[in-house]
Amino acid sequence: MIRSNRLAVLGAPPRFESILHVGRPNVGSRVRLLERFNEMLDRRWFSNDGPFVHEFEEKVASIAQTKHCVAMCNATVALEIAIRALGMTGEVIVPSYTFIATAHALQWQEITPVFADIDPTSCTVDPSSIERVLTSKTSGILGVHLWGRACDTEAIERIGRKHGLKLMYDAAHALACSHQGRMVGGFGECEVFSFHATKFINAFEGGAIVTNNDDLATRLRFMRNFGFSGYDKVGYLGVNGKMTEACALMGLTSLESLDEIVDVNRANYEAYERCLAGIPGVSLIHYNTQERNNYQYIVLEVDPELAPLNRDEIVEVFHAENVLARKYFWPGCHRMEPYRSLQPNADLLLPNTERLANRILLLPTGQAVDTSMIGKFAEILDTAFKFPGEIKDALSKRSQAAP
């Protein structure tokens, strides 16, 4: 018999002494990283299109199988510059179930993000929902490849062609992933990758726009550098969106370990599948094994009709054990400011987003996690589900005691 006092939420010591985060950074080869740092210091070239940035761009373009990669200081600035370079105005359709930066990149430029619903199976934007929110002011569609699983690009591109809309994708999750046998990167006019520290391939902080459009790539390069097209010539409105050499060399070092990190992620994913099998009311999102996947997210959906604890209670149980499970993209962009005030009735058109936002949690993976830890994560969940009443009482008392 498993004893309830083995749970930290009920007063036992946490199973883990150190805190385990979702998205804890992968490092790659420290030796090669430090060698590159010394090369950078010896060259005294830290920014402004240095050799490491060029090498990084070539490697990313090769992975994405695109003609161009334009590295940026982060993915949010990359989104903003891509949106401006494409000439989007008025309204742009975007899923609400995404990181807030996707919507902010539009609103920051006084473009209204119009929120579309998601497909309940893929978690990506539902093409039929796009059709429902089109207006005469719509200038484009910004799709999001969630968890590395691509949007229904074929249907979205048909809608774009039919209505003459600009089309781009937030591919922050989808480096080294494929769709219908094509690598993510070549869909729409352009796609944006993230190399933030939480991504499976990181550049400390960074982003990149990939495209097959020669003219667009030229504009993007000017716009990320204040619009300079020469030492004293400014031909575009631009900002400082450049990636530094330090970030690029970290990105290069990470890319050298890409296959190794994907193997770790996949092994962890398969361990989660084994360890969570048979626990009622929870299920992992599935990856299409016919496609290339990076497996960088362990996404658990909680069915409130079958699980004895709801998603938020499960998160609190994990947090007590020093496992920082996350409620990703909750409560949805439409329920955050300024959109909650600007579009107070948006939820009426987003039933799948509302439902999923209250059921999803993410668990740790990557190089900081091994299969023995995953077994303990499953044990925490299994134990918690055996004592739901005690846990609900403990969480209620904790909530009442909070200031």
C-alpha positions in Angstrom: 0.0 0.0 0.0 1.4 3.4 -1.0 1.2 5.8 2.0 -0.3 9.3 1.4 2.5 10.9 3.5 4.9 10.3 0.7 3.6 13.4 -1.0 5.1 16.7 -0.2 1.8 18.5 -0.6 0.7 16.4 2.4 3.7 17.2 4.5 6.4 14.8 3.3 9.9 16.1 2.1 10.0 16.9 -1.6 11.2 14.0 -3.8 13.7 16.3 -5.5 16.1 18.6 -3.6 16.8 20.8 -6.6 14.1 22.4 -8.7 13.4 20.8 -12.1 12.1 23.3 -14.7 10.3 22.8 -17.9 12.7 24.1 -20.6 15.9 23.9 -18.5 18.7 24.8 -21.0 20.6 22.2 -23.0 24.3 23.0 -23.2 26.1 21.0 -25.9 29.9 20.7 -25.8 31.4 23.1 -23.2 34.8 22.5 -24.7 33.7 23.6 -28.2 31.7 26.5 -26.7 34.7 27.9 -24.8 36.9 27.5 -27.9 34.5 29.6 -29.9 34.4 32.2 -27.1 38.2 32.5 -27.3 38.0 32.8 -31.1 35.5 35.6 -30.7 37.6 37.4 -28.2 40.7 37.1 -30.3 38.9 38.5 -33.3 37.3 41.3 -31.2 34.2 41.1 -33.4 31.2 40.9 -31.1 28.3 42.1 -33.3 27.4 43.5 -36.7 27.2 40.4 -39.0 30.2 38.6 -37.6 31.5 35.2 -39.0 29.7 33.2 -36.3 26.4 34.8 -37.2 26.9 33.9 -40.9 27.9 30.4 -40.1 24.8 30.0 -37.8 22.5 31.3 -40.5 24.0 28.8 -43.0 23.4 25.9 -40.7 19.8 26.9 -39.8 19.0 27.4 -43.5 20.4 24.0 -44.2 18.2 22.4 -41.5 15.1 24.2 -42.7 16.0 23.5 -46.3 15.4 27.2 -47.2 17.4 29.6 -49.3 17.8 32.2 -46.6 18.1 32.5 -42.8 18.3 36.0 -41.2 19.4 35.7 -37.6 17.8 38.1 -35.0 18.4 39.0 -31.4 15.2 37.1 -30.4 12.1 35.6 -31.9 9.8 38.4 -30.8 11.8 41.0 -32.7 12.0 38.5 -35.6 8.2 38.3 -35.7 7.8 42.1 -35.6 10.3 42.7 -38.4 8.8 39.9 -40.6 5.3 41.3 -40.1 6.5 44.8 -41.1 8.6 43.5 -44.0 5.5 41.6 -45.4 3.4 44.8 -45.2 0.7 43.4 -42.9 -1.8 46.0 -41.7 -5.3 46.2 -40.2 -6.1 42.8 -38.9 -4.1 39.5 -38.9 -5.6 36.2 -37.9 -3.7 34.3 -35.3 -4.6 31.5 -32.8 -5.2 32.6 -29.2 -3.6 29.4 -28.0 0.1 30.5 -28.3 2.7 32.4 -26.4 1.7 36.0 -25.8 4.6 37.3 -28.0 2.8 36.1 -31.1 -0.1 38.4 -30.5 2.0 41.2 -29.1 4.2 41.3 -32.2 1.1 42.4 -34.1 -0.5 44.7 -31.5 2.8 46.5 -30.9 2.6 47.7 -34.5 -1.0 48.7 -34.1 -2.2 45.6 -36.1 -5.2 43.9 -34.5 -4.7 40.2 -33.8 -8.0 38.5 -34.6 -8.1 35.2 -32.6 -9.0 32.0 -34.4 -9.8 28.7 -32.6 -7.7 25.6 -32.7 -8.2 22.1 -33.8 -8.7 20.0 -30.6 -6.5 17.2 -31.9 -3.5 19.0 -33.4 -3.7 22.0 -31.0 -2.9 24.2 -34.1 -5.1 26.8 -35.7 -8.3 25.4 -37.2 -8.6 26.5 -40.9 -12.4 26.6 -40.7 -12.1 29.0 -37.8 -9.9 31.3 -39.9 -12.7 31.5 -42.5 -15.2 32.5 -39.8 -13.2 35.5 -38.6 -12.1 36.9 -41.9 -13.1 40.5 -42.5 -12.5 43.2 -45.1 -9.6 44.4 -42.9 -7.8 41.1 -42.8 -4.3 41.4 -44.4 -2.7 38.2 -43.3 -2.6 34.9 -41.3 0.0 34.1 -38.7 -0.1 30.4 -38.0 1.7 28.7 -35.1 3.3 25.2 -35.3 2.5 24.1 -31.7 4.7 21.6 -29.9 6.6 21.2 -33.2 3.6 19.8 -34.9 2.9 21.8 -38.1 -0.4 23.6 -38.9 -2.6 22.3 -41.7 -0.5 24.4 -44.1 -2.2 23.2 -47.2 -5.7 24.4 -46.1 -4.3 27.6 -44.7 -2.4 28.4 -47.9 -5.6 27.7 -49.9 -7.4 30.3 -47.8 -4.6 32.8 -48.2 -4.6 32.5 -52.0 -8.4 32.7 -52.1 -8.4 36.0 -50.2 -5.1 37.4 -51.3 -3.6 37.3 -47.8 0.0 37.4 -46.6 1.0 34.2 -44.8 3.7 33.5 -42.3 4.3 31.1 -39.4 5.5 31.2 -35.9 7.7 28.1 -35.9 9.3 28.7 -32.5 8.7 25.1 -31.5 9.4 23.5 -34.8 13.1 23.6 -35.7 14.1 20.3 -37.3 10.5 19.1 -37.7 8.8 18.1 -40.9 5.3 18.2 -42.4 4.2 16.1 -45.3 7.9 15.2 -45.8 8.9 18.9 -46.1 11.0 20.5 -43.4 9.3 23.3 -41.4 10.8 26.6 -42.7 9.6 26.8 -46.2 5.9 27.3 -45.7 4.2 30.7 -46.3 6.3 33.7 -47.1 8.5 33.1 -44.1 8.8 31.3 -40.8 10.3 32.4 -37.4 12.3 30.1 -35.2 13.2 30.8 -31.6 16.6 30.1 -30.0 15.6 31.2 -26.5 17.3 29.4 -23.6 14.2 27.3 -23.0 14.2 25.9 -26.6 15.9 22.5 -27.2 18.4 24.3 -29.4 19.3 27.6 -27.8 21.6 30.6 -28.5 21.3 31.9 -25.0 18.7 34.2 -26.6 17.9 34.5 -30.3 15.6 34.1 -33.2 15.7 33.7 -36.9 13.5 34.2 -40.0 13.8 31.7 -42.8 12.5 32.2 -46.3 12.8 31.3 -49.9 12.0 34.8 -51.0 15.1 36.7 -52.2 13.6 40.2 -52.0 12.1 39.6 -48.6 15.4 38.3 -47.2 17.2 41.4 -48.5 14.6 43.7 -46.7 14.9 41.6 -43.5 18.7 42.1 -43.4 18.4 45.8 -43.8 15.5 46.2 -41.3 17.3 44.3 -38.6 20.2 46.8 -38.8 18.5 50.2 -38.6 17.8 50.1 -42.4 21.5 50.5 -43.3 22.4 49.3 -46.8 26.0 50.7 -46.5 28.2 52.6 -44.1 26.3 55.8 -44.6 23.2 54.8 -46.5 19.8 54.1 -44.9 17.2 52.7 -47.3 14.6 51.3 -44.9 12.9 52.0 -41.6 14.7 49.6 -39.3 15.6 48.7 -35.7 18.5 47.0 -33.9 17.4 43.4 -34.3 20.9 41.8 -34.9 22.1 38.6 -33.2 25.4 39.0 -31.4 28.4 36.8 -32.0 28.2 35.4 -28.5 24.6 34.2 -29.1 25.6 32.8 -32.5 28.5 30.8 -31.2 26.2 29.3 -28.5 23.7 28.5 -31.3 26.3 26.8 -33.4 27.5 24.7 -30.4 23.9 23.7 -29.7 23.3 22.8 -33.4 26.3 20.4 -33.3 24.5 18.5 -30.6 21.0 18.6 -32.3 20.8 14.9 -33.1 22.0 13.9 -29.6 19.5 16.2 -27.9 16.6 14.9 -30.1 17.6 11.4 -29.1 17.5 12.3 -25.5 14.1 14.0 -25.9 12.7 11.0 -27.8 14.0 8.6 -25.1 12.4 10.7 -22.5 9.1 10.9 -24.4 9.0 7.1 -24.7 9.8 6.7 -21.0 6.9 9.0 -20.2 4.6 6.9 -22.4 5.6 3.8 -20.5 5.5 5.3 -17.0 2.2 7.1 -17.5 0.4 4.2 -19.2 -2.5 3.0 -17.0 -2.8 6.3 -15.0 -6.5 7.3 -15.5 -7.5 10.6 -17.0 -4.1 11.8 -18.4 -2.7 11.3 -21.9 0.4 12.5 -23.7 0.0 14.4 -27.0 1.3 12.1 -29.8 3.9 12.8 -32.5 3.6 11.5 -36.0 6.4 9.0 -36.3 6.3 9.3 -40.1 7.6 12.9 -39.7 10.7 14.3 -38.2 10.1 15.6 -34.6 12.3 17.3 -32.0 10.2 15.9 -29.1 11.1 19.0 -27.0 7.8 19.2 -25.2 6.2 16.7 -22.9 2.5 17.7 -23.1 0.0 16.1 -20.8 -3.7 16.5 -21.2 -5.9 16.0 -18.2 -9.5 14.8 -18.7 -11.5 16.3 -15.8 -14.2 13.6 -16.2 -11.7 10.8 -15.6 -8.9 12.2 -13.5 -9.5 12.5 -9.8 -7.6 15.8 -9.6 -7.9 18.7 -12.0 -5.0 20.2 -14.0 -4.3 23.0 -11.5 -4.3 20.6 -8.5 -1.9 18.3 -10.3 0.4 21.3 -11.0 0.4 22.2 -7.3 1.2 18.6 -6.4 4.3 18.6 -8.7 5.4 22.1 -7.5 5.5 20.8 -3.9 7.9 18.1 -5.1 10.1 20.7 -6.8 9.0 19.7 -10.2 7.9 22.9 -11.9 5.2 21.6 -14.2 3.7 24.4 -16.3 0.3 25.4 -17.5 1.3 26.3 -21.0 -0.5 29.1 -22.8 -3.1 29.4 -20.1 -5.5 31.1 -20.1 -5.1 32.0 -23.8 -4.0 35.3 -25.3 -7.6 36.5 -25.5 -7.9 36.4 -21.7 -4.7 38.5 -21.2 -4.3 42.2 -21.5 -4.8 44.2 -23.6 -6.9 41.7 -25.6 -9.2 40.9 -22.7 -10.3 44.5 -22.6 -10.2 45.2 -26.4 -12.0 42.0 -27.4 -14.1 41.0 -24.3 -16.3 38.5 -26.2 -13.5 36.7 -28.1 -14.1 33.6 -25.9 -17.4 32.9 -27.6 -15.6 32.0 -30.8 -12.9 29.9 -29.1 -14.5 26.9 -27.5 -11.6 24.5 -28.2 -9.0 27.0 -27.0 -11.0 27.5 -23.7 -11.3 23.8 -23.2 -7.6 22.9 -23.9 -6.1 25.8 -22.0 -7.6 24.4 -18.8 -6.4 20.8 -19.5 -2.8 21.1 -20.6 0.3 20.9 -18.5 4.0 20.4 -19.4 6.6 18.3 -17.7 10.4 18.5 -17.8 12.5 16.9 -20.4 15.9 17.5 -22.2 19.4 16.8 -21.0 18.6 17.7 -17.4 16.2 14.8 -17.1 16.8 11.0 -17.2 14.4 8.1 -17.2 14.8 7.4 -13.4 13.4 10.9 -12.8 10.5 10.3 -15.2 9.6 7.2 -13.2 9.4 9.4 -10.1 7.3 11.9 -11.9 4.8 9.1 -12.7 5.0 7.8 -9.2 4.0 11.3 -7.9 1.0 11.4 -10.2 -0.1 7.9 -9.5 0.2 8.4 -5.7 -1.7 11.7 -5.9 -4.5 10.1 -7.7 -4.9 7.6 -4.9 -5.6 10.3 -2.3 -7.6 13.0 -4.1 -9.7 13.9 -1.1 -6.7 14.5 1.2 -4.9 16.5 -1.5 -7.9 18.7 -2.2 -8.3 19.4 1.6 -4.6 20.2 1.9 -4.7 22.6 -1.1 -7.8 24.3 0.2 -6.2 24.9 3.6 -3.1 26.3 1.9 -5.2 28.6 -0.2 -7.1 29.9 2.9 -3.9 30.5 4.8 -2.3 32.4 1.9 -2.2 36.2 2.5 
